Every structure is written in C-alpha cells, then in structure tokens.
Amino acid sequence: MVADRVHPAATPNAEEKTAAAPAQPAAAPRPESPRSPKAFAEKPKPPPGTYVIQVPKEQIFRVPPPENARRFEAYTRRASRRRRGCCCCLAWTVALLLFLLFALAVAAGILYLVFQPKIPKYSVDGLAVKGFNLSSAATDLAALSPEFDATIRADNPNKKIGIYYRSGSSITVSYDGVNLCHGVWPTFYQGKRNVTVFETALTGSGIRLSAAMKDALVTAQSRGEVPLEINIKVPVKIKFGAVRTWTITVKVGCDVTVDKLAADSRIVSKSCSVKVDPF
C-alpha cells in the first residue's frame, strides 16, 4: 500500500502577502498641536518662485501715527510763514537803502549843478627860520629848538560856497622824514571868492640830527637848495547857501625848497597838492 505523501502547502512569505494583499487607504495624519515643539520647529516653506528677505528688527521703519503727520504739516506751515516774513523784511530794508542811496545821489547831483564846487588852492608864500645854526660845532650833539614862521595863502575860488576852518588842525615841517617843527591852522570863516593870507608860528624842541643829516643840510645850504616837506591837515565844514555839511578833512602836502635856513630865507620852488577826505 503506497502511502501518499502529503506535502504541506507552502505558506506565502510576508512580501508575497504584502503584494497579494489589496491596497488599503492610508490613514490620515493626525494634526500637530500648535503648542507642540515639532510645530515650532517646522517653518512654513514659501511657495516656489518667491524670496524671503530677513531685515533686522532695529532697521524696520514704522509708519508714524496720523497726528504726527498733522503736527509736521503745522510746523512746516509755521516755519514757511516765518521765512516769508524774514524775506519780506529783508527785501523792504534793501529797497529802503537803495532809495536812500538814490536820493543822496540825486541831491549830490543837484548840489553840484547848482553850486559847481571847486577845490580850494593853498600855497606857502614865505618861510622864516630861526634857531637853526648849522655852522656851530656844538650842533653835532646838542638838541635844536628851531622856529619857523610860515606864510600861507588860502584861495577859495567858489562863487556860492563858504568854508569854515575848525579846530583840531596840524601843520608839520620835516626834512628827510625827520619832523623839525609843528603848529596849527587858525580857525576862521572864508567866504566865497576869498583869498586869505595868514602867518602861523611853528616850533620844535629837542631835535637831534645825525652827523650824516647835518652834513647833508650843510651841503644843500651851500648849493642854495634846502628841500623841506610841509604837511597840513585841517577839518572844515562847507557852507552851501544856508546849509552846512558835516566835518570834512582837507589834507595839503607841499614841497618847498628854500635857499637857506635863516630868518631871511627865500623860497626857490614850491608845489602843493590837495586831498579831501569826506568822511
């Protein structure tokens, strides 16, 4: 009797079971709790084609509240009004100054046309010298005290203008830059078309001459040509009709050459220039 062998049926392995088993729908993932650490760790990813730029917090510009904008506009309007006010004030000041300058120019032009002013003329007509003995040997070291009596001629050629010569004047006589004596111009009024000749005493004290200057003076006196410089500065007021001007300074510079430094000296040549300083 043949016994039939019965082989056990081959049990399918796990892979075959998995392949043979029908596909079952996957279970839906459980939503993460918003407070779970995994939810904080995972950051949402931006959609494709976009960029994320991170800016530091301290560089974020915040939009001011509306009331700040209104305050800014009010301050701006107020500052604009102030600027306009300053500009208007400055413009009025400049216009007033220009008007005054124009009025002064017109007045000066009218005065010039009406009065036709001319500069006065001045000259030195005589110069007598005392106390200036160059022949003495004692003058090498001794101090000199010379005296000059100057005769000055003032000519006012104006037809409608008078001149008031006021105090505070000065007259100096010098040689080669060394002052020898000084004096003042007398105060008086000189009318229109007037020529006034006057004498004024000029004195000096403690004048010391170097040996070279003494020799130069002796040589010049032997030639009969001693050059001297006379400088005059006198304040005056001009009278235009019934109107007087402010104080004006008249400066006169004269180059005078005398034949000798003595009481009977004679003027060989002379020339004077006049400058007027209106202020």
Backbone torsions as a table, in degrees:
resi	resn	phi	psi	omega
1	MET	NA	124.8	-176.8
2	VAL	-93.3	121.4	179.2
3	ALA	-84.4	127.7	178.1
4	ASP	-73.5	133.7	175.7
5	ARG	-87.8	129.9	179.2
6	VAL	-110.1	115.1	178.3
7	HIS	-90.0	138.0	178.4
8	PRO	-66.3	141.5	-179.2
9	ALA	-66.9	135.6	-178.3
10	ALA	-68.3	121.7	178.0
11	THR	-81.9	130.5	-179.7
12	PRO	-64.1	144.4	178.9
13	ASN	-75.1	-178.8	-175.8
14	ALA	-68.0	-36.6	-178.5
15	GLU	-67.9	-41.7	-179.2
16	GLU	-65.9	-36.5	177.8
17	LYS	-63.7	-39.5	-178.5
18	THR	-67.1	-41.5	-179.1
19	ALA	-69.1	-38.2	-176.4
20	ALA	-76.4	-27.4	-177.2
21	ALA	-68.3	140.5	179.4
22	PRO	-69.4	146.7	-177.8
23	ALA	-68.9	130.9	178.6
24	GLN	-108.5	145.4	-179.5
25	PRO	-63.0	139.2	-178.5
26	ALA	-73.2	147.1	-179.6
27	ALA	-72.8	139.6	-179.4
28	ALA	-66.3	136.8	-178.8
29	PRO	-66.3	144.9	179.5
30	ARG	-78.2	131.0	-178.9
31	PRO	-64.9	141.0	-179.7
32	GLU	-76.0	147.2	176.9
33	SER	-72.9	136.5	-178.9
34	PRO	-61.1	-19.2	179.9
35	ARG	-95.2	1.0	-177.4
36	SER	-74.9	147.9	178.3
37	PRO	-59.7	-32.1	-178.7
38	LYS	-66.7	-35.3	178.9
39	ALA	-66.4	-37.1	177.7
40	PHE	-72.5	-32.8	-177.7
41	ALA	-71.2	-37.7	-177.9
42	GLU	-87.1	122.2	178.9
43	LYS	-102.3	142.5	179.7
44	PRO	-64.1	136.5	-179.6
45	LYS	-86.6	138.3	179.3
46	PRO	-69.4	152.2	177.2
47	PRO	-62.7	154.5	-178.7
48	PRO	-62.1	144.6	179.3
49	GLY	88.1	7.4	178.3
50	THR	-117.8	161.6	-179.4
51	TYR	-125.7	144.5	178.0
52	VAL	-112.7	121.5	179.7
53	ILE	-113.3	124.0	-179.5
54	GLN	-98.2	124.0	-179.6
55	VAL	-110.7	135.3	177.5
56	PRO	-59.7	149.3	-174.8
57	LYS	-63.4	-36.2	-177.2
58	GLU	-72.5	-12.2	179.5
59	GLN	-99.3	7.8	179.4
60	ILE	-84.0	123.4	179.5
61	PHE	-89.2	126.7	-177.2
62	ARG	-98.1	147.9	178.9
63	VAL	-78.2	122.5	-178.5
64	PRO	-67.6	157.3	178.3
65	PRO	-68.3	158.8	-177.2
66	PRO	-59.7	-33.1	-178.1
67	GLU	-66.5	-30.3	175.8
68	ASN	-66.0	-39.5	177.5
69	ALA	-62.8	-40.2	178.3
70	ARG	-65.4	-39.8	176.9
71	ARG	-63.7	-41.7	179.1
72	PHE	-61.2	-42.5	178.3
73	GLU	-64.3	-38.6	179.1
74	ALA	-65.3	-44.4	178.2
75	TYR	-63.2	-39.4	179.8
76	THR	-63.5	-44.0	178.3
77	ARG	-63.3	-39.5	179.7
78	ARG	-65.4	-44.4	178.2
79	ALA	-64.5	-36.7	178.0
80	SER	-64.0	-40.3	178.0
81	ARG	-64.3	-41.1	179.0
82	ARG	-63.0	-43.2	179.2
83	ARG	-63.2	-41.8	178.7
84	ARG	-64.0	-38.3	178.5
85	GLY	-64.8	-42.5	178.3
86	CYS	-64.5	-42.0	179.5
87	CYS	-63.1	-41.1	179.0
88	CYS	-65.1	-42.2	179.6
89	CYS	-63.6	-43.7	178.5
90	LEU	-63.8	-41.0	179.4
91	ALA	-63.4	-42.2	178.4
92	TRP	-64.8	-38.7	179.0
93	THR	-64.1	-46.0	178.8
94	VAL	-62.9	-41.5	179.2
95	ALA	-63.4	-39.4	178.9
96	LEU	-65.5	-42.5	178.0
97	LEU	-62.8	-43.1	178.0
98	LEU	-62.6	-39.4	178.8
99	PHE	-64.7	-42.1	178.9
100	LEU	-64.1	-42.4	177.6
101	LEU	-62.5	-41.2	178.6
102	PHE	-64.5	-41.5	179.0
103	ALA	-64.5	-41.1	177.6
104	LEU	-64.1	-41.0	178.8
105	ALA	-63.4	-41.3	178.5
106	VAL	-64.7	-43.1	179.6
107	ALA	-63.6	-42.1	178.0
108	ALA	-63.3	-39.9	177.9
109	GLY	-63.7	-41.2	178.7
110	ILE	-65.3	-43.3	178.3
111	LEU	-62.2	-40.2	-179.8
112	TYR	-64.8	-42.5	-179.0
113	LEU	-69.1	-36.1	-177.1
114	VAL	-78.2	-47.7	-173.2
115	PHE	-94.9	-23.2	-179.9
116	GLN	48.5	65.6	-175.6
117	PRO	-67.6	146.7	176.5
118	LYS	-129.2	147.6	-179.5
119	ILE	-74.3	130.8	178.0
120	PRO	-62.2	160.2	179.9
121	LYS	-114.9	140.5	-178.5
122	TYR	-133.8	148.6	178.1
123	SER	-155.3	157.3	176.7
124	VAL	-102.9	113.7	-176.8
125	ASP	-92.9	-21.4	-179.8
126	GLY	-155.2	151.5	-179.5
127	LEU	-149.3	105.7	177.9
128	ALA	-102.5	131.3	-173.2
129	VAL	-115.2	135.0	176.2
130	LYS	-131.7	153.0	175.5
131	GLY	71.0	26.9	179.9
132	PHE	-127.5	75.2	-177.4
133	ASN	-97.2	107.1	-179.4
134	LEU	-89.7	-8.9	-178.2
135	SER	-82.1	-18.4	-177.8
136	SER	-78.8	138.4	179.2
137	ALA	-73.6	-16.9	-178.7
138	ALA	-73.4	-15.0	-178.7
139	THR	-74.0	-6.3	179.1
140	ASP	-62.7	-37.2	-176.8
141	LEU	-120.2	-21.8	-175.7
142	ALA	-76.2	151.5	176.8
143	ALA	-83.3	144.6	-178.2
144	LEU	-102.0	151.0	175.1
145	SER	-130.1	75.2	-175.6
146	PRO	-76.0	157.8	175.3
147	GLU	-130.9	129.8	179.2
148	PHE	-119.7	126.3	172.5
149	ASP	-103.4	107.1	-175.0
150	ALA	-100.5	133.6	174.0
151	THR	-104.1	116.9	-173.2
152	ILE	-117.4	139.4	179.5
153	ARG	-112.7	125.6	178.5
154	ALA	-116.5	122.9	-175.9
155	ASP	-118.9	118.9	176.6
156	ASN	-104.4	102.2	-176.1
157	PRO	-84.7	-0.2	-174.5
158	ASN	-74.6	143.4	-179.1
159	LYS	-85.3	-28.0	-173.6
160	LYS	-129.2	17.4	-174.6
161	ILE	-128.1	133.2	172.8
162	GLY	-110.2	162.0	-176.1
163	ILE	-129.5	127.4	173.5
164	TYR	-101.2	114.4	174.9
165	TYR	-89.3	120.2	-171.7
166	ARG	-106.8	173.4	-179.2
167	SER	-74.4	164.6	-178.9
168	GLY	98.0	18.9	-177.9
169	SER	-89.3	172.1	177.6
170	SER	-153.9	142.0	175.7
171	ILE	-132.0	128.4	179.6
172	THR	-129.0	145.0	174.4
173	VAL	-118.5	128.7	-177.2
174	SER	-136.9	158.6	175.3
175	TYR	-131.5	120.0	177.9
176	ASP	54.9	40.0	177.0
177	GLY	85.1	-1.4	179.6
178	VAL	-104.0	121.9	178.9
179	ASN	-70.6	127.1	179.9
180	LEU	-98.3	-37.3	179.9
181	CYS	-160.6	168.6	-179.2
182	HIS	-151.4	160.1	179.9
183	GLY	-162.3	-164.1	-177.2
184	VAL	-130.4	158.4	175.2
185	TRP	-88.9	133.8	-179.4
186	PRO	-68.3	153.5	178.1
187	THR	-92.5	128.3	177.3
188	PHE	-166.3	169.6	176.8
189	TYR	-106.7	130.9	178.5
190	GLN	-112.1	117.0	-177.0
191	GLY	-76.3	-177.4	-178.4
192	LYS	-69.5	143.3	-179.3
193	ARG	48.0	51.1	-176.5
194	ASN	-120.5	141.9	174.8
195	VAL	-119.4	120.9	-178.1
196	THR	-118.7	127.1	176.7
197	VAL	-116.0	126.5	-178.4
198	PHE	-140.4	162.8	177.0
199	GLU	-114.5	140.7	177.5
200	THR	-134.4	140.7	-178.6
201	ALA	-92.1	128.8	177.9
202	LEU	-116.1	131.8	-176.3
203	THR	-127.8	155.5	176.0
204	GLY	-142.4	153.5	-179.8
205	SER	-146.3	146.6	178.2
206	GLY	67.0	32.1	-179.5
207	ILE	-85.2	122.6	178.6
208	ARG	-115.6	129.4	179.7
209	LEU	-108.0	139.7	174.9
210	SER	-72.5	164.6	-179.9
211	ALA	-62.9	-37.3	179.8
212	ALA	-67.2	-40.6	179.1
213	MET	-67.7	-39.3	177.5
214	LYS	-62.0	-42.6	178.3
215	ASP	-64.1	-38.9	179.3
216	ALA	-65.5	-39.4	178.1
217	LEU	-66.6	-40.7	178.3
218	VAL	-62.9	-42.4	178.7
219	THR	-64.4	-43.8	-179.7
220	ALA	-65.2	-38.2	179.3
221	GLN	-69.6	-34.1	176.5
222	SER	-66.3	-29.3	176.0
223	ARG	-82.6	-14.8	-178.1
224	GLY	80.8	25.7	179.6
225	GLU	-142.6	97.9	178.5
226	VAL	-109.8	108.8	-177.7
227	PRO	-81.0	133.7	177.9
228	LEU	-130.4	152.7	177.3
229	GLU	-116.1	128.2	179.2
230	ILE	-118.8	121.2	180.0
231	ASN	-115.9	129.6	-177.6
232	ILE	-123.2	134.1	174.9
233	LYS	-134.9	118.5	-175.6
234	VAL	-138.7	130.5	175.4
235	PRO	-81.6	138.0	-178.1
236	VAL	-135.7	162.7	169.8
237	LYS	-125.9	133.8	-178.1
238	ILE	-95.1	136.7	179.3
239	LYS	-109.1	112.4	175.4
240	PHE	-102.0	96.8	-177.0
241	GLY	66.7	-113.6	177.8
242	ALA	-102.6	5.5	-176.0
243	VAL	-106.9	134.2	175.8
244	ARG	-109.7	141.9	178.3
245	THR	-85.3	176.6	172.0
246	TRP	-71.2	176.5	-177.5
247	THR	-72.3	127.7	179.9
248	ILE	-118.6	138.1	-178.9
249	THR	-97.4	125.5	176.1
250	VAL	-104.5	126.5	179.5
251	LYS	-115.4	126.4	-178.2
252	VAL	-121.6	128.3	175.6
253	GLY	-120.2	123.8	-176.4
254	CYS	-123.9	134.3	170.7
255	ASP	-103.8	112.6	-175.4
256	VAL	-120.5	133.7	177.1
257	THR	-116.9	123.5	178.1
258	VAL	-111.9	159.4	-178.2
259	ASP	-78.1	-26.0	179.4
260	LYS	-161.9	163.0	178.4
261	LEU	-97.7	79.7	-177.7
262	ALA	-147.5	172.4	-178.2
263	ALA	-66.3	-29.3	179.7
264	ASP	-102.1	31.7	-179.4
265	SER	-67.3	153.9	-179.6
266	ARG	-124.6	139.1	-179.8
267	ILE	-79.3	123.7	179.9
268	VAL	-86.8	-45.7	179.1
269	SER	-149.2	155.0	-179.5
270	LYS	-157.0	149.4	174.9
271	SER	-156.6	135.6	-177.0
272	CYS	-128.4	146.1	175.3
273	SER	-125.3	146.4	-175.9
274	VAL	-122.4	134.9	173.8
275	LYS	-128.4	140.0	-179.3
276	VAL	-115.7	123.3	177.5
277	ASP	-104.1	103.9	-173.4
278	PRO	-71.9	-16.0	-177.6
279	PHE	-127.3	NA	NA
